[in-house]
Each structure stands twice: as C-alpha cells, then as structure tokens.
Amino acid sequence: MLTDVVSALHADEVASAFIKAVSKERDEARVFDLNGRPTSVPEWLEILRGIAPAAQLSMAGAELPFPADLSDAEVQSYLGDYGPVPLQDGIRTTYDAFKRLLARGALAPNAMA
C-alpha cells in the first residue's frame, strides 16, 4: 500500500548500530531491519525551509511504496540504544554537508535534480 509516510534514518544512526553490533563477541548471527521513524516528505521540506528560507523546494511524483511504520524495538532491545538522530538535526547535518561540498567545488549546484 502506498503512503505519504516514509521512514527517516540518518547515516549516523546506521553507523552507530553497526558499531554496537560488531563491538561484542556474539555466538549468533541475527538479522534486523533498521527502520528509523515515520515522517513525511512535506515535513522534511518544512524543516529545510526553516534552515534555508530562500531555497526553491518542491515535491512531485508518486508516493514512495515503502513501509514506514515498522518497529525498531527488536533491534534496539538486542543492541541497546544506538543514538537516534532527531529529524531536524539529521536534515541540518546533511544540508551543511552539501553546502561544504558545494563550497569546495566537490559537487556542482546543478548535479541534483
């Protein structure tokens, strides 16, 4: 079922979960999905507009066909807290990283469409 809700998971959360997973001796190989938290693309755009009011932002196209409401409870229970990144912080960090790449010429402004 298509939904306008998507899962937000920051790379720092994934890295932290990975480090927790490999930092202990284990006698089994369990498999988990990291899902993050349900949010929406309009919410992301609202946060970006607060960070960069002059940015020209829009969204179009079909809703993303991914489940966004899966629980991370099982992996959190197994690994412990791996440091959730609040959505606004994750978007700010990502925005700042792109600004740095643009400033040093490592990314062309029109490379993203």
TABEL-V101527 format. One record per pair of residues at least 24 apart in sequence whose C-alpha atoms are under 7 Angstrom apart, sorted by the first residue. I is the first residue (numbers start at 0). J is the second residue. D is the distance in Angstrom with one decimal. If there is no record, write none. Layout:
BEGIN
i->{I	I}
j->{J	J}
d->{D	D}
END
This chain:
BEGIN
i->{0	1	1	1	2	2	2	3	3	3	4	4	4	4	5	5	5	5	5	6	6	6	6	6	6	7	7	7	7	8	8	8	9	9	12	12	12	12	15	15	16	19	20	31	33	34	34	34	35	37	37	46}
j->{64	62	63	64	62	63	64	39	62	63	37	38	39	67	37	38	39	65	67	34	35	36	37	38	67	35	36	37	38	34	35	36	84	89	81	82	83	84	81	82	81	78	78	74	71	69	70	71	71	67	68	87}
d->{6.7	6.1	6.4	4.8	6.0	6.7	6.7	6.0	5.6	6.9	6.1	5.4	4.7	6.1	5.6	5.4	5.4	6.9	4.8	6.1	5.7	5.3	4.6	6.0	4.6	5.2	5.3	6.3	6.5	6.5	4.5	6.9	6.5	6.0	6.5	6.2	5.8	6.5	5.4	6.9	5.2	6.2	6.3	6.1	6.2	6.3	6.9	6.1	7.0	5.3	5.9	6.4}
END
